[in-house]
Amino acid sequence: MAARDRYSRKLECSQCGHSGFAEVSESEERRGGNRDFRIDEMPAGFLAEFPSHDPRKYMVRCQCGHKFRFEQKTAYPPGGEPR
């Protein structure tokens, strides 16, 4: 069995500001572009909307109903700082 890379990533809803850290893992062996991405632990208030083995396609739903990609570019308002 192949080893898995594990890391945490902050999820933050741009609609309501709710945030938390997801514990994720993916395969060390990335044959044919398949990362075998998995969210091992989703923070409270977030649900998997459209699960995928590709983190760029994995969609998350916040408790407020807003949907967003797991891997997204975060945009802050001018002069804004991460919360």
Sequence and secondary structure as in RCSB ss.txt:
>XXXX:A:sequence
MAARDRYSRKLECSQCGHSGFAEVSESEERRGGNRDFRIDEMPAGFLAEFPSHDPRKYMVRCQCGHKFRFEQKTA
YPPGGEPR
>XXXX:A:secstr
   EEEEEEEEE TTT  EEEEEEEEES  GGG    EEEE  TTEEEEE  SSTTT EEEETTS EEESS    
  TT    
